[in-house]
Amino acid sequence: MCANRKCLAAVYVCDGDDDCGDGSDELKCGSPLTCGPNHLRCNTSECVPLMWSCDGDPDCSDGSDEGPDRCGGDGAPYLHRRANCTAGEFRCANGECIRLTWKCDGDPDCKDKSDEYDCRKFFVEYFYKISFKCFLRFLYCRLCHSRLSLLTCRPDEFQCGDGSCIHGTKQCNKVHDCPDHSDESGCVNGEPSFLCFSVSSQFFLYSKATKCEGPLKFQCRNGECIESSRVCDSVKDCKDRSDEPKKECGLNECMINNGGCSHICMDLPIGFECQCPTGYHLLDKKTCGDIDECENPDACSQICINYKGDFKCECYEGYEMDPVTKTCKAEGKSPYLLFTNRHEIRRIDLVKRDYSQVVSAQRNAVALDLDVANNRVFWCDRFHRKIYSAFIHEANDPSQQVPLVDSSLQTPVGLALDWLQHNLYWTDSGDKSISVVSVDGTKRRVLINSDLSEPRAIAVDPHHGFMYWSDWGTRAKIEKAGMNGVDRQVLVSENIEWPNGITLDLANRRLYWVDSKLHLIASVDLNGAHRRTHLSSADTLGHPYSLAVFEDRIYWTDRDRAAVFMANRLTGQDIQALAENLNDPHDIAVFHQLRQLQGPDSCNLGSVANGGCEYLCLKAPQITEHSPKYTCACPDGQDLGPDMRGCVPGERCNLQTETGGEHFLMGENLTVAVLGVVIPIVPIVATVVFGLVCAGVYLVWRNWRRNSTKSMNFDNPVYRKTTGEGEEDEIHIGRTDAMGHHVHHHPFPQGVSMGVVGTGGGTCPQFIALPLGGSMPDPGTHWYTEQPMLSTAK
């Protein structure tokens, strides 16, 4: 420490130079300083690198390193004046030796500037010895220099030696893109490169600067790259001498306040570098901050706990950490898959890989779900238009297959079981609805029947009271609502086309889906955020239809490839086929007790059974801590009474139909659309008479329609398969309306509503609204909807 309290490195003490500013670093210096073998002792006793002597730049305070007694009478540096220069050096006219690469580089390095004389002869002699190709390039540069001066490439392009331009990314890609191969010259592990440039009408070859990366390389300030071992070795290797700075070589900046680094200071030959321990990263050039490894969704299989400089993976209850793979494995019995295969339901053990049949002799089984606790399977047969239930070990016996819903089904396409409140939910793409039924089949209600185009898959979270479904219609989307039908919201509506299948990973709180048109598997959290694509490939995902997630695996069915596959859900890798050469695989589900974690039945928490509800008790969405646990629901056509538990006939009926964006209501203020004119009809009798007349006209028209030739248009043709009473593989082609929507086939014409929705969701069948001009498809044909598929079955 200086007398003025300035801190100074020990190397500057007693070096003959007043570095403190008050001279205190040169006091109490004993015997004359002895310099090292690579240093020169000035007359002032200070030491300077030997290479700085006789370089034309006084470094000793008294200039003795440049005096004639050291450098000779002609001023030529004695250090470089040798009898012979090495093979890699050039001998200047005054006898000094410089690097051969500095010869004819446009910058005089010899004191007499002789290194820049007669450069044309030098190129011919030197470069012909090294490489005849380099010599040819020199001549080529002489010939093409006029073109080079005229052609200019864009800033993002590389200019070849012949003046042509290529994209910048093609330089140094180990492929010769330029006709003269100049794009690969001078690259690391590439060819030596020499560029042509002009200095005072002379043409020279200049070695291109190469990449200078890694701890073994040092980049000079002028762009040159040298070995880091040649830095601060008292030998001038950089032309600008930036590898031998006077006051940085030999100085350990880390000795003073750790270089200002918060953690690790790494001293370098010139300067220093701040580094961080494992688990930290530099926030700026000196300060380290913790890395939150848990921000990476692949960091852990299930639970990720971040610590300062580290993290820890854990598993949820019921899972244990595999000591080899560090993934969470389910405890208990082996999980297995159940999937529909058109005429049957099959089972695959995921550990033993046993393969067996669970249900046979089906006409068109498409959707299924499971009741793990009671060992039951639910499925729908689209040909029979029924939903069945059976114990898994008895399901192959037709006498044990119980029809749960056998009426008013058109095209059931998705099933989801609420295993806590014991209700079954399903989607119907025929009447565009989502409905619920008790597991004994005695109580049933339509929950949602508006703004649905092509509802497909459905999944439920009975612990939190939400259901999720996909819709691949005109505006494809994935939606969410309470299991009682309230709080409806859209989760995914962008970059989505045919979301055929969805599933929930309740352990990690994510929703997965397959998109058959975009050929991908993706997921979001249960609020629709943090979207992620797990797998995207038209080759791997031909026509994925349904999927299931368990542990670290995704399982899916593919109708194009007629197979069942699995892959790692974290990486999308390790794709394997579990079953191939199938008939027509559709839905898939995993059977394991951890897929349906047990919890309280909200409808039977107290002494009152079924929550005191007269009809259905439905789980309510748990939006806040004050949300109700459940709500009661009545059958279609009835409303909840004053106590909100009992059911009463619907008092106010509003018939609502939508045609061309216009709404017509019938009720207390009844209106009917006739030729575009809305006419109020107050008397109830007149309303009934008008309805009967309309019904009669419709019946006559329908009879004529049945006997006439059907006409079809193909605004947006979609191939559809019949589920009628005829041959099961019969193919029909449905028509679409002018807006691109698929035709909805009901017992009544499109645009005609026989049900009147009351304030409580009830139905009043007394009224018929008949907007004129609606298309009327044949009600005798029953349809189910698919995306365009050229083949009817695999």
ZANUMI-593615 format. One record per residue (C-alpha): x, y, z; residue number from 1. Coordinates in steps of 0.02 Angstrom, whole numbers. Layout:
N
- u v w n
- X Y Z NUM
...
// end
This chain:
794
- u v w n
- 0 0 0 1
- 67 170 -47 2
- 87 310 78 3
- -63 394 -3 4
- -162 232 33 5
- -167 182 -150 6
- -158 -6 -179 7
- -24 -68 -296 8
- 31 -239 -356 9
- 196 -299 -281 10
- 274 -312 -453 11
- 276 -123 -467 12
- 371 -96 -303 13
- 552 -47 -326 14
- 540 -55 -515 15
- 615 118 -537 16
- 446 191 -585 17
- 343 304 -473 18
- 179 208 -482 19
- 107 272 -317 20
- 123 452 -372 21
- 206 500 -209 22
- 365 397 -238 23
- 332 286 -88 24
- 342 127 -195 25
- 523 166 -235 26
- 580 204 -57 27
- 678 83 50 28
- 733 -12 -103 29
- 892 -107 -60 30
- 1019 -173 -181 31
- 998 -136 -366 32
- 855 -232 -442 33
- 902 -391 -535 34
- 795 -421 -691 35
- 742 -589 -757 36
- 818 -676 -907 37
- 683 -607 -1026 38
- 693 -431 -958 39
- 811 -285 -984 40
- 876 -179 -839 41
- 864 6 -879 42
- 994 130 -818 43
- 863 184 -691 44
- 862 5 -623 45
- 687 -29 -684 46
- 651 -187 -784 47
- 563 -195 -952 48
- 533 -345 -1067 49
- 683 -377 -1175 50
- 575 -375 -1331 51
- 532 -193 -1299 52
- 713 -144 -1320 53
- 762 -61 -1483 54
- 584 -59 -1548 55
- 584 128 -1579 56
- 473 158 -1427 57
- 562 212 -1266 58
- 500 106 -1121 59
- 633 149 -991 60
- 599 315 -908 61
- 770 374 -964 62
- 752 300 -1139 63
- 902 188 -1111 64
- 813 40 -1195 65
- 824 134 -1359 66
- 998 210 -1338 67
- 1137 186 -1468 68
- 1240 88 -1342 69
- 1106 -46 -1346 70
- 1034 -32 -1520 71
- 1190 11 -1619 72
- 1247 165 -1707 73
- 1120 146 -1847 74
- 978 128 -1724 75
- 936 -48 -1782 76
- 873 -154 -1639 77
- 1009 -273 -1583 78
- 879 -394 -1519 79
- 821 -434 -1695 80
- 987 -416 -1782 81
- 1045 -593 -1803 82
- 1158 -677 -1929 83
- 1015 -784 -1991 84
- 826 -775 -1969 85
- 723 -932 -1946 86
- 617 -1012 -2082 87
- 462 -925 -2015 88
- 542 -753 -2012 89
- 586 -618 -2137 90
- 752 -528 -2129 91
- 735 -340 -2148 92
- 864 -241 -2246 93
- 933 -172 -2082 94
- 962 -347 -2017 95
- 815 -366 -1896 96
- 700 -518 -1906 97
- 511 -509 -1908 98
- 376 -637 -1937 99
- 360 -696 -2115 100
- 169 -670 -2109 101
- 200 -485 -2081 102
- 289 -471 -2248 103
- 185 -376 -2377 104
- 33 -357 -2267 105
- 14 -172 -2304 106
- 85 -121 -2134 107
- 273 -84 -2118 108
- 350 -184 -1976 109
- 536 -163 -2016 110
- 609 0 -1957 111
- 668 31 -2134 112
- 499 -27 -2205 113
- 588 -153 -2312 114
- 454 -283 -2272 115
- 338 -192 -2390 116
- 459 -182 -2538 117
- 444 -286 -2697 118
- 290 -379 -2637 119
- 245 -449 -2807 120
- 407 -546 -2816 121
- 383 -603 -2638 122
- 211 -676 -2674 123
- 277 -772 -2823 124
- 423 -844 -2728 125
- 341 -878 -2559 126
- 166 -932 -2600 127
- 222 -1044 -2741 128
- 329 -1136 -2614 129
- 184 -1155 -2494 130
- 43 -1193 -2612 131
- 28 -1179 -2798 132
- -160 -1154 -2772 133
- -126 -1002 -2666 134
- -18 -931 -2803 135
- -156 -959 -2929 136
- -276 -869 -2814 137
- -156 -723 -2808 138
- -154 -714 -2998 139
- -343 -734 -2997 140
- -357 -586 -2880 141
- -253 -484 -3003 142
- -375 -527 -3141 143
- -538 -507 -3047 144
- -502 -353 -2943 145
- -600 -241 -3061 146
- -755 -350 -3040 147
- -733 -356 -2852 148
- -734 -168 -2843 149
- -900 -161 -2934 150
- -999 -302 -2850 151
- -1069 -277 -2677 152
- -1156 -410 -2572 153
- -1291 -379 -2443 154
- -1236 -364 -2261 155
- -1303 -540 -2227 156
- -1208 -616 -2374 157
- -1031 -679 -2404 158
- -938 -620 -2559 159
- -844 -757 -2648 160
- -676 -729 -2730 161
- -760 -714 -2900 162
- -876 -578 -2837 163
- -1031 -688 -2822 164
- -1134 -684 -2664 165
- -1196 -825 -2553 166
- -1293 -820 -2390 167
- -1185 -786 -2240 168
- -1233 -950 -2154 169
- -1148 -1047 -2294 170
- -976 -984 -2247 171
- -873 -1113 -2153 172
- -1007 -1249 -2163 173
- -884 -1376 -2236 174
- -972 -1367 -2404 175
- -897 -1276 -2553 176
- -1034 -1154 -2604 177
- -924 -1028 -2695 178
- -855 -1079 -2867 179
- -679 -1039 -2804 180
- -707 -1124 -2635 181
- -665 -960 -2548 182
- -812 -985 -2428 183
- -718 -1126 -2341 184
- -547 -1044 -2339 185
- -478 -985 -2174 186
- -607 -1081 -2073 187
- -561 -1179 -1918 188
- -502 -1350 -1979 189
- -522 -1283 -2155 190
- -407 -1225 -2293 191
- -283 -1082 -2275 192
- -364 -928 -2345 193
- -293 -775 -2428 194
- -395 -627 -2484 195
- -352 -504 -2620 196
- -345 -320 -2575 197
- -267 -164 -2647 198
- -144 -46 -2564 199
- -82 97 -2672 200
- -131 5 -2831 201
- -35 -149 -2772 202
- -126 -314 -2744 203
- -89 -418 -2592 204
- -146 -581 -2516 205
- -204 -567 -2337 206
- -241 -711 -2223 207
- -421 -705 -2163 208
- -449 -697 -1976 209
- -508 -864 -1911 210
- -625 -901 -1768 211
- -539 -864 -1604 212
- -635 -958 -1472 213
- -597 -1063 -1321 214
- -476 -1048 -1176 215
- -326 -1096 -1284 216
- -349 -948 -1402 217
- -315 -763 -1379 218
- -382 -630 -1495 219
- -273 -478 -1521 220
- -354 -308 -1526 221
- -323 -300 -1713 222
- -417 -463 -1741 223
- -270 -581 -1751 224
- -283 -746 -1659 225
- -137 -825 -1568 226
- -114 -966 -1443 227
- -150 -911 -1266 228
- 16 -986 -1211 229
- 104 -850 -1311 230
- 23 -711 -1211 231
- 136 -620 -1089 232
- 289 -721 -1140 233
- 393 -565 -1175 234
- 381 -600 -1361 235
- 281 -489 -1477 236
- 155 -604 -1562 237
- 15 -481 -1598 238
- 63 -348 -1722 239
- -16 -217 -1611 240
- 79 -291 -1462 241
- -86 -314 -1370 242
- -23 -483 -1309 243
- 113 -398 -1207 244
- 35 -251 -1113 245
- 159 -176 -993 246
- 55 -164 -835 247
- -60 -313 -855 248
- 62 -455 -885 249
- 107 -532 -719 250
- -32 -441 -628 251
- -158 -548 -534 252
- -313 -441 -524 253
- -399 -574 -421 254
- -284 -535 -275 255
- -371 -368 -252 256
- -549 -386 -187 257
- -569 -548 -284 258
- -573 -445 -443 259
- -745 -383 -392 260
- -818 -555 -430 261
- -957 -617 -317 262
- -896 -797 -319 263
- -748 -859 -423 264
- -612 -749 -498 265
- -506 -834 -632 266
- -343 -742 -667 267
- -293 -737 -852 268
- -125 -691 -928 269
- -208 -527 -971 270
- -352 -475 -861 271
- -468 -593 -768 272
- -636 -678 -785 273
- -776 -699 -659 274
- -852 -873 -652 275
- -993 -955 -558 276
- -1007 -1121 -467 277
- -1125 -1257 -526 278
- -1306 -1204 -510 279
- -1268 -1018 -535 280
- -1248 -907 -688 281
- -1181 -733 -717 282
- -1313 -598 -704 283
- -1186 -471 -764 284
- -998 -484 -789 285
- -963 -503 -603 286
- -1118 -556 -507 287
- -1182 -735 -499 288
- -1365 -779 -474 289
- -1454 -941 -439 290
- -1516 -1043 -588 291
- -1697 -1096 -564 292
- -1685 -1269 -639 293
- -1870 -1295 -606 294
- -1912 -1173 -746 295
- -1865 -1314 -863 296
- -2019 -1427 -877 297
- -1906 -1577 -911 298
- -1802 -1552 -754 299
- -1905 -1675 -651 300
- -2032 -1809 -681 301
- -2159 -1734 -561 302
- -2107 -1617 -419 303
- -1960 -1497 -437 304
- -1893 -1403 -285 305
- -1767 -1265 -318 306
- -1627 -1228 -196 307
- -1485 -1101 -198 308
- -1367 -1173 -326 309
- -1458 -1339 -338 310
- -1628 -1422 -358 311
- -1714 -1580 -302 312
- -1839 -1697 -385 313
- -1976 -1781 -286 314
- -2130 -1886 -325 315
- -2311 -1870 -276 316
- -2389 -1987 -150 317
- -2410 -2159 -225 318
- -2256 -2142 -336 319
- -2075 -2184 -299 320
- -1914 -2125 -379 321
- -1830 -2248 -494 322
- -1647 -2250 -436 323
- -1584 -2280 -613 324
- -1691 -2168 -724 325
- -1733 -2041 -587 326
- -1914 -2043 -645 327
- -2070 -2069 -540 328
- -2147 -2243 -552 329
- -2320 -2288 -489 330
- -2334 -2404 -341 331
- -2458 -2547 -334 332
- -2521 -2659 -474 333
- -2458 -2650 -652 334
- -2548 -2520 -758 335
- -2631 -2575 -919 336
- -2712 -2496 -1070 337
- -2888 -2520 -1136 338
- -2929 -2460 -1311 339
- -3073 -2477 -1432 340
- -3041 -2565 -1597 341
- -3208 -2539 -1684 342
- -3279 -2715 -1658 343
- -3196 -2746 -1490 344
- -3108 -2674 -1338 345
- -2931 -2738 -1305 346
- -2811 -2734 -1158 347
- -2620 -2718 -1149 348
- -2522 -2742 -988 349
- -2388 -2606 -988 350
- -2265 -2708 -886 351
- -2290 -2887 -942 352
- -2353 -2835 -1114 353
- -2494 -2963 -1104 354
- -2621 -2935 -1242 355
- -2803 -2989 -1223 356
- -2981 -2953 -1275 357
- -3102 -2872 -1151 358
- -3260 -2844 -1253 359
- -3301 -2926 -1419 360
- -3441 -2929 -1548 361
- -3465 -2740 -1555 362
- -3531 -2653 -1709 363
- -3442 -2484 -1690 364
- -3364 -2456 -1517 365
- -3278 -2287 -1519 366
- -3268 -2209 -1345 367
- -3232 -2280 -1173 368
- -3190 -2235 -994 369
- -3155 -2331 -834 370
- -3209 -2343 -654 371
- -3049 -2406 -575 372
- -3114 -2424 -398 373
- -3261 -2533 -452 374
- -3169 -2619 -596 375
- -3298 -2564 -725 376
- -3286 -2507 -905 377
- -3404 -2389 -995 378
- -3412 -2380 -1184 379
- -3527 -2319 -1322 380
- -3573 -2411 -1482 381
- -3610 -2284 -1615 382
- -3702 -2408 -1724 383
- -3827 -2453 -1589 384
- -3822 -2276 -1519 385
- -3808 -2339 -1341 386
- -3691 -2319 -1193 387
- -3649 -2481 -1102 388
- -3572 -2528 -936 389
- -3498 -2691 -871 390
- -3373 -2760 -748 391
- -3209 -2782 -841 392
- -3192 -2968 -801 393
- -3371 -2999 -861 394
- -3377 -2875 -1005 395
- -3354 -3007 -1140 396
- -3519 -3087 -1089 397
- -3661 -2997 -1181 398
- -3782 -3039 -1041 399
- -3675 -2936 -920 400
- -3669 -2783 -1032 401
- -3792 -2659 -958 402
- -3863 -2522 -1073 403
- -3840 -2364 -972 404
- -3911 -2242 -1100 405
- -4013 -2316 -1242 406
- -4122 -2173 -1304 407
- -4105 -2000 -1379 408
- -3925 -2030 -1431 409
- -3871 -1979 -1604 410
- -3682 -1984 -1618 411
- -3596 -2011 -1449 412
- -3410 -1983 -1474 413
- -3332 -1953 -1303 414
- -3353 -2020 -1125 415
- -3285 -1962 -957 416
- -3327 -2032 -786 417
- -3341 -1929 -627 418
- -3281 -2068 -511 419
- -3315 -1966 -352 420
- -3494 -1907 -379 421
- -3533 -2059 -490 422
- -3594 -1970 -646 423
- -3550 -2005 -828 424
- -3525 -1863 -953 425
- -3529 -1880 -1142 426
- -3520 -1777 -1301 427
- -3639 -1801 -1446 428
- -3585 -1728 -1613 429
- -3755 -1769 -1688 430
- -3858 -1650 -1582 431
- -3708 -1542 -1534 432
- -3722 -1565 -1347 433
- -3636 -1615 -1187 434
- -3742 -1717 -1067 435
- -3728 -1806 -900 436
- -3810 -1962 -827 437
- -3797 -2048 -660 438
- -3699 -2210 -666 439
- -3858 -2310 -638 440
- -3935 -2228 -792 441
- -4090 -2163 -703 442
- -4054 -1976 -705 443
- -4001 -1879 -857 444
- -3985 -1700 -917 445
- -3913 -1597 -1060 446
- -3785 -1474 -989 447
- -3723 -1379 -1143 448
- -3804 -1370 -1314 449
- -3751 -1201 -1381 450
- -3598 -1142 -1479 451
- -3542 -1320 -1512 452
- -3494 -1368 -1689 453
- -3410 -1538 -1683 454
- -3384 -1587 -1501 455
- -3269 -1735 -1485 456
- -3166 -1789 -1332 457
- -3209 -1749 -1151 458
- -3115 -1765 -985 459
- -3160 -1719 -806 460
- -3070 -1665 -648 461
- -3193 -1712 -509 462
- -3078 -1650 -371 463
- -3089 -1471 -434 464
- -3257 -1484 -522 465
- -3208 -1445 -702 466
- -3238 -1534 -866 467
- -3140 -1508 -1026 468
- -3187 -1548 -1206 469
- -3124 -1525 -1383 470
- -3219 -1460 -1534 471
- -3145 -1485 -1708 472
- -3281 -1388 -1799 473
- -3271 -1228 -1900 474
- -3179 -1139 -1759 475
- -3079 -1277 -1678 476
- -3049 -1255 -1492 477
- -3030 -1337 -1323 478
- -3149 -1276 -1189 479
- -3173 -1288 -1002 480
- -3326 -1272 -889 481
- -3387 -1323 -720 482
- -3454 -1500 -710 483
- -3624 -1422 -680 484
- -3610 -1324 -843 485
- -3564 -1152 -774 486
- -3410 -1042 -797 487
- -3378 -1093 -977 488
- -3214 -1031 -1053 489
- -3100 -1065 -1202 490
- -2927 -1133 -1162 491
- -2851 -1159 -1335 492
- -2911 -1078 -1496 493
- -2751 -1037 -1594 494
- -2641 -1154 -1695 495
- -2768 -1293 -1678 496
- -2864 -1384 -1814 497
- -2926 -1559 -1772 498
- -2910 -1587 -1584 499
- -2977 -1764 -1588 500
- -2920 -1824 -1418 501
- -2886 -1743 -1250 502
- -2830 -1811 -1082 503
- -2784 -1739 -912 504
- -2623 -1764 -815 505
- -2698 -1718 -647 506
- -2535 -1750 -554 507
- -2444 -1615 -653 508
- -2601 -1510 -685 509
- -2590 -1513 -876 510
- -2706 -1549 -1022 511
- -2638 -1645 -1172 512
- -2716 -1658 -1345 513
- -2681 -1733 -1515 514
- -2710 -1635 -1674 515
- -2741 -1750 -1823 516
- -2723 -1615 -1955 517
- -2567 -1531 -1884 518
- -2493 -1701 -1836 519
- -2440 -1652 -1661 520
- -2459 -1688 -1476 521
- -2464 -1532 -1367 522
- -2513 -1479 -1192 523
- -2559 -1328 -1087 524
- -2587 -1305 -902 525
- -2766 -1313 -841 526
- -2785 -1125 -866 527
- -2732 -1132 -1048 528
- -2558 -1059 -1019 529
- -2380 -1125 -1041 530
- -2416 -1214 -1204 531
- -2290 -1343 -1259 532
- -2273 -1458 -1409 533
- -2211 -1631 -1361 534
- -2209 -1715 -1530 535
- -2237 -1649 -1706 536
- -2212 -1760 -1857 537
- -2322 -1808 -2004 538
- -2222 -1969 -2019 539
- -2242 -2019 -1836 540
- -2418 -1950 -1811 541
- -2522 -2000 -1962 542
- -2699 -1978 -1895 543
- -2688 -1980 -1704 544
- -2860 -1997 -1629 545
- -2851 -2018 -1440 546
- -2718 -2014 -1305 547
- -2683 -2052 -1123 548
- -2543 -1997 -1005 549
- -2471 -2095 -859 550
- -2305 -2079 -768 551
- -2181 -2013 -898 552
- -2268 -2090 -1048 553
- -2392 -2033 -1180 554
- -2500 -2166 -1263 555
- -2601 -2135 -1420 556
- -2699 -2221 -1557 557
- -2666 -2187 -1741 558
- -2802 -2228 -1867 559
- -2692 -2207 -2020 560
- -2559 -2323 -1954 561
- -2687 -2437 -1868 562
- -2583 -2448 -1711 563
- -2558 -2397 -1530 564
- -2397 -2303 -1488 565
- -2308 -2234 -1337 566
- -2169 -2104 -1311 567
- -2082 -2010 -1173 568
- -2193 -1862 -1128 569
- -2047 -1754 -1072 570
- -1937 -1773 -1224 571
- -2051 -1842 -1361 572
- -1919 -1976 -1391 573
- -1916 -2165 -1369 574
- -2068 -2196 -1481 575
- -2127 -2377 -1479 576
- -2273 -2471 -1555 577
- -2375 -2569 -1427 578
- -2503 -2645 -1546 579
- -2505 -2646 -1736 580
- -2612 -2710 -1880 581
- -2771 -2659 -1791 582
- -2942 -2637 -1868 583
- -2986 -2456 -1825 584
- -2918 -2398 -1655 585
- -3009 -2252 -1576 586
- -3016 -2212 -1390 587
- -2884 -2262 -1261 588
- -2873 -2257 -1071 589
- -2750 -2310 -934 590
- -2813 -2421 -792 591
- -2723 -2387 -627 592
- -2783 -2328 -458 593
- -2672 -2173 -468 594
- -2764 -2117 -625 595
- -2920 -2092 -518 596
- -2866 -2032 -347 597
- -2999 -2055 -217 598
- -3078 -1908 -127 599
- -3239 -1855 -42 600
- -3405 -1870 -132 601
- -3466 -1691 -120 602
- -3646 -1747 -140 603
- -3640 -1864 10 604
- -3534 -1775 138 605
- -3672 -1754 266 606
- -3816 -1859 327 607
- -3926 -1807 180 608
- -3907 -1921 31 609
- -3875 -1849 -142 610
- -3846 -1677 -66 611
- -4034 -1663 -37 612
- -4060 -1649 -225 613
- -4221 -1723 -293 614
- -4137 -1769 -457 615
- -3953 -1747 -507 616
- -3815 -1687 -391 617
- -3671 -1613 -492 618
- -3499 -1560 -433 619
- -3477 -1371 -439 620
- -3315 -1290 -499 621
- -3199 -1243 -356 622
- -3156 -1069 -415 623
- -3128 -992 -242 624
- -3132 -1056 -65 625
- -3312 -994 -54 626
- -3372 -1091 -206 627
- -3515 -1215 -176 628
- -3467 -1398 -168 629
- -3610 -1452 -281 630
- -3771 -1392 -362 631
- -3933 -1484 -399 632
- -4001 -1509 -574 633
- -4169 -1561 -643 634
- -4215 -1663 -796 635
- -4237 -1574 -962 636
- -4401 -1479 -959 637
- -4401 -1443 -773 638
- -4328 -1306 -664 639
- -4264 -1301 -487 640
- -4393 -1250 -360 641
- -4378 -1110 -232 642
- -4269 -1220 -119 643
- -4149 -1250 -266 644
- -4157 -1437 -233 645
- -4327 -1494 -289 646
- -4390 -1490 -469 647
- -4545 -1404 -537 648
- -4615 -1393 -714 649
- -4541 -1253 -815 650
- -4650 -1099 -800 651
- -4574 -983 -928 652
- -4530 -1057 -1095 653
- -4424 -971 -1225 654
- -4408 -1058 -1391 655
- -4244 -1007 -1465 656
- -4183 -1048 -1638 657
- -4042 -971 -1735 658
- -4045 -947 -1921 659
- -3923 -839 -2016 660
- -3870 -750 -1858 661
- -4050 -696 -1812 662
- -4135 -757 -1654 663
- -4323 -789 -1642 664
- -4404 -815 -1473 665
- -4573 -887 -1426 666
- -4640 -867 -1250 667
- -4731 -733 -1155 668
- -4702 -615 -1301 669
- -4717 -738 -1442 670
- -4643 -695 -1613 671
- -4631 -800 -1769 672
- -4528 -762 -1924 673
- -4635 -763 -2081 674
- -4553 -705 -2244 675
- -4432 -598 -2145 676
- -4571 -504 -2052 677
- -4589 -526 -1864 678
- -4775 -528 -1819 679
- -4829 -521 -1635 680
- -4960 -652 -1591 681
- -5032 -627 -1421 682
- -5175 -751 -1412 683
- -5114 -923 -1361 684
- -5245 -1006 -1471 685
- -5179 -921 -1626 686
- -5005 -980 -1581 687
- -5060 -1161 -1564 688
- -5156 -1156 -1728 689
- -5008 -1082 -1819 690
- -4893 -1214 -1747 691
- -5008 -1354 -1803 692
- -5018 -1282 -1978 693
- -4830 -1270 -1988 694
- -4812 -1447 -1926 695
- -4934 -1509 -2056 696
- -4843 -1418 -2195 697
- -4680 -1491 -2137 698
- -4748 -1670 -2131 699
- -4813 -1654 -2309 700
- -4649 -1582 -2366 701
- -4548 -1719 -2279 702
- -4653 -1855 -2363 703
- -4619 -1775 -2532 704
- -4435 -1754 -2487 705
- -4415 -1939 -2446 706
- -4485 -1991 -2614 707
- -4383 -1866 -2715 708
- -4204 -1877 -2772 709
- -4079 -1810 -2647 710
- -3971 -1666 -2706 711
- -3800 -1632 -2630 712
- -3673 -1494 -2642 713
- -3490 -1500 -2594 714
- -3446 -1330 -2521 715
- -3331 -1422 -2402 716
- -3354 -1610 -2430 717
- -3332 -1719 -2277 718
- -3342 -1907 -2287 719
- -3459 -1980 -2157 720
- -3505 -2156 -2109 721
- -3683 -2207 -2072 722
- -3741 -2281 -1908 723
- -3913 -2322 -1971 724
- -3998 -2489 -1982 725
- -3919 -2536 -2147 726
- -3753 -2618 -2179 727
- -3627 -2552 -2052 728
- -3490 -2509 -2177 729
- -3605 -2410 -2293 730
- -3533 -2243 -2345 731
- -3634 -2081 -2362 732
- -3574 -1907 -2404 733
- -3648 -1764 -2304 734
- -3674 -1589 -2370 735
- -3626 -1427 -2289 736
- -3715 -1264 -2284 737
- -3650 -1106 -2364 738
- -3558 -1057 -2206 739
- -3452 -1214 -2203 740
- -3540 -1296 -2056 741
- -3579 -1480 -2061 742
- -3763 -1525 -2076 743
- -3845 -1569 -1912 744
- -3962 -1714 -1935 745
- -4106 -1711 -1812 746
- -4280 -1786 -1811 747
- -4334 -1613 -1869 748
- -4269 -1500 -2008 749
- -4119 -1390 -1982 750
- -4172 -1226 -1906 751
- -4329 -1304 -1830 752
- -4335 -1323 -1642 753
- -4464 -1434 -1559 754
- -4400 -1395 -1385 755
- -4430 -1232 -1292 756
- -4291 -1194 -1169 757
- -4358 -1125 -1009 758
- -4273 -1017 -883 759
- -4212 -1170 -791 760
- -4163 -1268 -945 761
- -4330 -1357 -962 762
- -4416 -1400 -1125 763
- -4591 -1350 -1181 764
- -4641 -1457 -1330 765
- -4801 -1359 -1367 766
- -4722 -1240 -1492 767
- -4634 -1257 -1659 768
- -4533 -1115 -1736 769
- -4512 -1135 -1923 770
- -4398 -1002 -2000 771
- -4420 -1009 -2188 772
- -4277 -1053 -2304 773
- -4184 -1180 -2194 774
- -4112 -1336 -2274 775
- -4201 -1498 -2225 776
- -4095 -1656 -2233 777
- -4168 -1830 -2237 778
- -4209 -1878 -2056 779
- -4208 -2061 -2103 780
- -4019 -2065 -2118 781
- -3915 -2061 -1959 782
- -3740 -1992 -1964 783
- -3583 -1978 -1863 784
- -3450 -1853 -1903 785
- -3269 -1882 -1948 786
- -3130 -1779 -2024 787
- -3101 -1816 -2209 788
- -3035 -1994 -2222 789
- -3017 -2083 -2388 790
- -3026 -2256 -2311 791
- -3174 -2315 -2210 792
- -3080 -2436 -2100 793
- -2907 -2504 -2073 794
// end
